Amino acid sequence: MNRPLQTIKCILIDYLAAAISWAAFFMYRKHAYSTDYSNLREISIDDSKFLTGMLIIPILWLVLYFVMGSYKSVYRKTRVKELGNTFISSIIGVIIIFLFVIIDDYVNSTSELIVYGGILFVLHFGITSFFRMILTSIMVNKIHTGKIGFNTLIIGGNGNATAIYNDILNQTISSGNKFVGFVNVNKANSYKLASFLPQLGHYLQTPQIIEEKKIEEVIIAIDPSEHAKIKSIISSLRNTNVIIKVIPDMYDIVLGSVKMTAIFQAPLIQIAPEIMPYWQVVLKRIMDITISLVAIVVLSPLFIFTAAMVYFTSKGPIFYFQERIGINGKPFSMLKFRTMYMNAENAGPQLSSDNDPRITAFGRIMRKVRLDEIPQFFTVIKGDMSLVGYRPERQFFIDQIIERAPQYNMLLKIKPGITSWGQVKYGYAENVDEMVERLKYDILYIENMSIAVDIKIMFYTMIIVITGRGK
């Protein structure tokens, strides 16, 4: 499969559709006040604003499509999904155009403006959908006929794995799976699936196999006797971007967002790799940068005051850098105002408590109203953290948490945050037991992650800061 070429095709047809629909709309508006078609070229095509619009308007549409994630998975499109995405983006785009693009013609009334908006929507949606349906139909046909497909790995090697392999192989309409091999879960002398596919190793080696074999889909088809390993299997896939599918009888034991994948293909349930829609991911990042920049400017007097107080109330540096683990298990340096005395962790990593003697007098005040967190806005702008996420921890404590709660690995799919659902509901943890207890709130956040939830968490964080109820 040539993804760059397919992406270019999508971009070109979208540009062409946007240009044609805008040209038709421009000529309609220019001609709306006259029934004389003889001067149509003069009042429309020869207008300098016509050519400007033909160049700029389609580019604005392409920017919107990028934000909406239209070009993120070009080989994962379906006709129904594409039609729905085109409908939503057309509504948003038309609203933006009528809000920000200057229209030089006189409009008699609001109802007339609404009519113009409706006409532009019908033209753009109709033409764009037509072009997209053609391209998507060609692509879908190639997948259904087996001309293009996705490298697929099966986790499991016995009854269920063999059954789903045969189901997919013998289906009338191909789902595009090109099987590369399978990995075993429990050790055995032989595996039923070995008669059809090569055994590539143990499931704990899955991340390396995915990278080496360029795997795009993983099908979990383990037997009932292997269900106890499901959490560990999901954990092994945490840092990969593959699509995960499971057989229906495992629905009730799989964590994550699920949806049925097709009507005619083998019955599989898909665990969506994206926790949030792509447009929300983009909007979340824009919010992170914008709010952090505003916070840095607005809180600059408080920033200077806090820095001065840290400097004058105890010996040592003003700032404190500590390595924490972020998205996909990547380490980063978290920046905070120093709240403890120097050499506070000479005896090794330790968690703080309410009566921790290592915390300075002013440090206690900072922790109560979260003043020590202000420098983290710079870390958010850098991209290592988000405003809302989960509390990042050190690898020393993560190893202990995972031994008791393997689902902690689910958190590593997203960026850690300055604040979190766990911080709002529970506060700082003083030991690993409390970390595990707080974990359930962070898991709930991932399961319900959205811009609306982020705003709600930030609102309650503000209340905690203002009232000084921070733990």
C-alpha positions in Angstrom: 0.0 0.0 0.0 1.2 3.5 -0.9 -0.2 5.7 1.9 1.5 8.9 0.8 0.1 8.5 -2.8 -3.4 7.8 -1.4 -3.2 10.8 0.9 -2.2 13.1 -2.0 -5.2 11.8 -4.0 -7.5 12.6 -1.2 -6.1 16.1 -0.8 -6.2 16.8 -4.6 -9.9 15.7 -5.0 -10.8 17.7 -1.9 -9.1 20.8 -3.3 -10.8 20.3 -6.7 -14.2 19.8 -5.1 -13.8 22.9 -2.9 -12.7 25.0 -5.9 -15.6 23.9 -8.1 -18.2 24.4 -5.4 -16.9 27.9 -4.5 -16.8 28.9 -8.2 -20.4 27.7 -8.7 -21.4 29.6 -5.5 -19.6 32.8 -6.5 -21.2 32.8 -9.9 -24.6 32.1 -8.4 -24.3 35.0 -6.0 -23.1 37.4 -8.6 -25.9 36.5 -11.0 -28.6 36.5 -8.3 -29.4 40.1 -8.9 -29.7 39.8 -12.7 -31.3 37.6 -15.3 -28.9 38.8 -18.0 -26.5 35.9 -18.6 -24.5 37.8 -21.2 -22.3 39.5 -18.6 -21.8 36.4 -16.4 -18.1 36.2 -17.2 -17.5 39.9 -16.6 -19.2 40.0 -13.2 -17.8 36.7 -11.9 -14.8 35.0 -13.5 -13.1 38.3 -14.4 -13.6 39.6 -10.9 -10.2 39.6 -9.0 -12.0 38.2 -5.9 -13.0 35.2 -7.9 -9.4 34.0 -8.5 -8.4 35.0 -5.0 -11.2 32.9 -3.6 -10.4 30.0 -5.9 -6.9 29.9 -4.4 -7.6 30.7 -0.7 -11.0 29.1 0.0 -10.0 25.5 -1.0 -6.8 25.8 1.2 -9.0 26.8 4.2 -11.1 23.7 3.6 -8.0 21.5 3.5 -6.8 23.0 6.8 -10.2 22.1 8.3 -10.0 18.6 7.0 -6.5 18.2 8.5 -7.9 19.3 11.9 -10.9 17.0 11.5 -8.4 14.1 10.9 -9.7 13.4 7.3 -6.2 12.4 6.1 -5.1 10.5 9.2 -6.1 6.9 8.2 -6.7 7.0 4.4 -7.0 3.3 4.1 -9.5 3.0 7.0 -12.3 4.9 5.3 -15.8 3.5 4.7 -18.4 5.1 2.5 -20.9 5.6 5.4 -18.2 7.1 7.7 -16.9 9.3 4.9 -20.3 10.6 4.1 -20.9 11.5 7.8 -17.5 13.2 8.2 -18.1 15.2 5.0 -21.5 16.3 6.3 -20.1 17.5 9.6 -17.1 19.2 8.2 -19.2 20.9 5.5 -21.5 22.4 8.2 -18.5 23.7 10.2 -16.7 25.0 7.1 -19.7 26.9 5.8 -20.3 28.5 9.2 -16.6 29.6 9.3 -16.7 31.0 5.8 -19.8 33.1 6.5 -18.4 34.3 9.8 -14.9 35.3 8.6 -14.9 35.7 4.8 -15.9 39.2 3.7 -18.9 39.1 1.3 -19.0 42.4 -0.7 -22.6 42.0 -2.0 -25.5 43.6 -0.3 -27.7 41.2 1.6 -31.3 42.3 2.0 -32.1 40.2 5.1 -30.9 37.5 7.5 -33.1 35.0 5.7 -31.3 35.7 2.4 -28.0 35.1 4.1 -29.3 31.8 5.5 -30.3 30.9 1.9 -26.8 31.6 0.6 -25.4 29.5 3.4 -27.7 26.7 2.5 -26.8 26.9 -1.2 -23.0 26.8 -0.4 -23.5 23.9 1.9 -25.5 21.9 -0.7 -22.9 22.7 -3.4 -19.9 21.9 -1.3 -21.3 18.8 0.4 -22.7 17.4 -2.8 -19.6 17.9 -5.0 -17.1 16.8 -2.2 -19.2 13.7 -1.3 -19.4 12.7 -5.0 -15.6 12.9 -5.5 -14.9 11.2 -2.2 -17.4 8.4 -2.8 -15.6 7.6 -6.1 -12.2 7.5 -4.5 -13.4 5.6 -1.4 -15.3 3.1 -3.5 -12.2 2.3 -5.5 -10.1 1.8 -2.4 -12.8 -0.3 -0.6 -13.1 -2.5 -3.7 -9.4 -3.2 -3.7 -9.5 -4.2 0.0 -12.6 -6.4 -0.5 -11.0 -8.2 -3.5 -7.7 -8.7 -1.6 -5.6 -6.4 -3.8 -4.5 -4.4 -0.8 -4.5 -5.4 2.9 -3.2 -4.9 6.4 -0.4 -7.0 7.9 -2.2 -8.9 10.7 -0.9 -10.7 13.8 -2.9 -13.2 15.8 -2.4 -13.5 19.6 -3.3 -17.1 20.4 -2.5 -20.4 18.7 -5.2 -22.9 19.4 -9.0 -23.4 19.0 -10.3 -19.8 18.9 -7.3 -18.5 17.0 -7.6 -21.3 14.3 -11.3 -20.7 14.0 -11.1 -17.0 13.5 -8.3 -17.4 11.0 -10.4 -19.8 8.9 -13.4 -17.6 9.2 -11.5 -14.6 7.9 -9.7 -16.6 5.2 -13.0 -18.1 3.9 -15.2 -15.0 4.0 -16.7 -14.0 0.7 -15.8 -10.3 1.0 -12.3 -9.8 2.2 -11.7 -7.6 5.3 -8.2 -6.8 4.1 -6.3 -8.9 6.7 -2.9 -10.3 5.4 -1.8 -12.7 8.1 1.9 -12.6 9.0 1.9 -15.1 11.8 0.8 -15.7 15.4 2.3 -15.5 18.9 1.5 -17.9 21.7 0.2 -17.1 25.2 0.8 -20.3 27.2 3.7 -22.5 26.5 2.8 -25.8 24.7 4.4 -28.5 22.7 2.3 -27.7 19.6 -0.3 -25.2 18.4 -3.2 -25.8 16.0 -2.6 -22.6 14.2 1.0 -23.6 13.4 -0.5 -25.7 10.5 -1.5 -22.5 8.8 0.8 -19.7 10.0 4.3 -19.4 11.4 4.8 -18.9 15.1 6.7 -15.7 15.6 7.3 -15.9 19.4 5.7 -15.2 22.7 3.0 -12.5 23.2 5.4 -10.4 25.4 7.6 -10.0 22.2 4.6 -8.5 20.4 5.9 -4.9 20.3 9.2 -5.9 18.6 7.3 -8.2 16.2 4.9 -5.3 15.3 7.8 -3.1 14.5 9.8 -5.7 12.5 6.8 -7.1 10.5 5.1 -3.7 10.1 1.9 -5.0 11.7 -1.2 -2.9 11.5 -3.8 -5.1 13.1 -3.7 -7.5 16.1 -6.4 -10.0 16.6 -6.7 -11.4 20.2 -8.1 -14.9 19.9 -7.1 -16.7 23.1 -8.9 -19.7 24.5 -10.9 -19.5 27.8 -8.0 -21.1 29.7 -5.8 -18.1 28.7 -8.3 -15.3 29.7 -6.2 -14.6 32.9 -3.5 -13.2 30.6 -5.8 -10.6 28.9 -4.6 -7.6 31.1 -1.0 -8.5 30.4 -1.7 -8.8 26.7 -3.4 -5.4 26.5 -0.5 -4.0 28.5 2.0 -5.4 26.0 0.2 -3.4 23.3 0.0 -0.1 25.1 2.8 1.7 23.2 1.8 0.5 19.8 -0.5 2.2 17.3 -2.1 -1.0 15.9 -5.8 -1.6 15.7 -6.8 -4.3 18.2 -9.6 -6.7 17.6 -11.0 -9.4 19.8 -13.5 -12.3 19.4 -17.0 -11.6 20.8 -16.8 -13.9 23.8 -14.1 -11.7 25.3 -16.2 -8.5 25.1 -16.9 -8.5 28.9 -13.3 -8.8 30.0 -11.7 -6.3 27.6 -11.0 -2.7 28.8 -11.4 0.2 26.4 -13.7 1.7 23.8 -15.2 -1.0 21.5 -17.3 -1.1 18.4 -18.3 -3.7 15.8 -16.1 -3.6 12.7 -18.3 -4.8 9.8 -21.5 -6.5 8.8 -20.4 -9.2 6.4 -16.9 -10.1 7.7 -16.0 -12.3 10.6 -17.6 -11.1 13.9 -14.9 -9.1 15.7 -15.0 -6.3 18.2 -12.5 -3.5 17.7 -10.8 -1.6 20.5 -10.5 1.9 19.1 -6.8 3.0 19.1 -7.8 6.7 19.4 -9.1 7.7 22.9 -10.4 11.0 21.5 -11.6 12.1 18.1 -8.7 13.6 16.2 -10.3 17.1 16.1 -10.5 17.0 19.9 -6.9 16.0 20.1 -5.9 19.1 18.1 -8.3 21.3 20.1 -6.9 19.9 23.4 -3.3 20.9 22.2 -4.5 24.3 21.2 -6.1 24.8 24.6 -3.0 23.6 26.3 -0.8 26.1 24.6 -3.2 29.0 24.7 -4.2 28.6 28.4 -0.6 28.0 29.4 0.6 31.2 27.7 -2.2 33.2 29.3 -1.4 31.7 32.7 2.3 32.5 32.4 1.5 36.1 31.6 -1.3 36.6 34.2 0.5 34.7 37.0 3.9 36.3 36.3 3.8 38.5 39.4 2.9 35.5 41.5 5.6 33.5 39.7 8.2 36.2 40.7 6.9 36.4 44.3 7.0 32.6 44.7 10.5 32.4 43.2 11.7 35.1 45.7 10.1 33.4 48.7 11.7 30.0 47.8 15.1 31.7 47.4 14.9 33.6 50.7 13.2 31.0 53.0 15.6 28.1 52.4 18.9 27.3 50.9 19.1 25.7 47.5 17.9 26.2 43.9 14.6 27.9 43.2 13.4 25.2 40.8 13.4 21.5 41.1 13.8 19.1 38.1 12.7 15.5 38.5 12.5 12.7 35.9 9.0 11.5 35.4 7.4 9.0 32.9 5.1 10.4 30.2 3.3 9.3 27.1 4.3 6.0 25.7 6.7 5.4 28.7 9.0 8.3 27.6 10.9 10.0 30.4 10.8 13.8 30.7 12.0 16.4 33.2 9.2 17.9 35.3 9.8 21.5 36.4 8.4 22.7 39.8 9.3 25.2 42.4 11.3 23.5 45.1 9.2 22.7 48.2 11.7 20.6 50.1 15.0 21.1 51.8 18.2 20.2 49.9 19.2 16.5 49.6 15.7 15.4 50.6 16.0 12.1 48.8 19.6 11.1 49.7 18.1 7.8 51.1 16.3 7.1 47.7 13.0 7.9 46.2 10.3 8.7 48.8 6.7 10.0 48.6 5.8 13.0 50.7 3.2 13.1 53.5 1.2 15.7 55.4 3.8 15.8 58.2 6.9 15.2 56.0 9.8 17.0 57.8 11.6 17.4 54.4 9.0 20.0 53.3 9.9 23.6 54.0 7.5 25.9 55.8 6.8 27.9 52.6 6.7 24.6 50.7 3.6 23.5 52.7 1.9 26.7 51.7 2.8 26.2 48.1 1.5 22.7 48.0 -1.8 23.7 49.7 -2.6 26.2 46.9 -0.5 24.4 44.1 1.9 27.3 43.7 4.7 24.8 43.1 2.9 23.7 39.9 3.1 27.1 38.1 6.4 26.3 36.3 4.8 23.2 34.7 3.0 25.5 32.3 6.3 25.7 30.5 6.4 21.9 30.4 2.9 21.9 28.8 4.0 24.4 26.1 7.1 22.2 25.4 4.7 19.3 24.8 5.7 16.8 27.6 2.6 17.4 29.6 -1.0 18.6 29.1 -3.2 20.8 31.4 -5.3 17.7 32.2 -4.2 14.1 32.2 -2.9 12.0 35.0 -0.3 12.5 37.7 3.1 11.5 36.3 5.2 9.3 38.5 8.7 8.1 38.6 9.7 4.7 37.2 10.6 3.5 40.7 7.0 3.8 41.8 5.4 2.8 38.5 7.1 -0.6 38.7 5.5 -1.1 42.1 2.1 0.0 40.9 2.1 -2.2 37.8 2.8 -5.3 40.0 -0.5 -4.7 41.7 -2.5 -2.9 39.0 -1.3 -3.7 35.4 -4.0 -1.4 34.1 -1.7 1.6 35.0 -0.2 1.0 31.6 -3.4 2.4 30.1 -2.4 5.8 31.4 0.7 5.9 29.3 -1.4 6.2 26.1 -1.9 9.9 26.9 0.2 12.8 28.2 0.3 13.4 31.9 -1.3 16.6 33.2 -0.8 19.4 35.7 -4.1 18.4 37.1 -6.2 15.2 36.8 -9.4 13.6 37.8 -7.4 11.6 40.4 -5.9 14.9 41.8 -9.3 16.5 42.1 -11.0 13.5 43.7 -8.1 12.1 45.7 -5.2 14.5 45.9 -1.5 13.6 46.4 -0.7 10.0 47.2 1.5 9.3 50.3 2.2 5.7 49.4 1.8 3.0 46.7 -1.5 1.9 48.2 -2.9 5.4 47.7 -1.5 5.5 44.2 -3.4 2.4 43.3 -6.5 3.8 45.0 -6.2 7.0 43.0 -5.6 5.1 39.8 -9.3 4.2 39.4 -10.1 7.9 38.9 -7.4 8.3 36.2 -8.7 5.2 34.4 -12.2 6.7 34.5 -10.8 9.8 32.9 -9.3 7.9 30.0 -12.7 6.0 29.5 -14.5 9.4 29.4 -11.8 11.6 28.0 -13.2 14.6 26.1 -12.8 18.4 25.9 -15.9 18.8 28.1 -14.4 16.6 30.8 -11.1 18.6 30.7 -13.0 21.8 31.2 -14.9 20.4 34.1 -11.7 19.1 35.8 -10.0 22.5 35.3 -13.0 24.2 36.8 -12.9 22.1 40.0 -9.1 22.4 40.2 -9.6 26.2 40.3 -12.0 25.8 43.2 -9.5 23.7 45.1 -6.7 26.2 44.5 -8.9 29.2 45.5 -10.2 27.5 48.6 -6.8 26.0 49.5 -8.2 22.5 49.9 -5.3 20.8 48.1 -4.1 17.6 49.7 
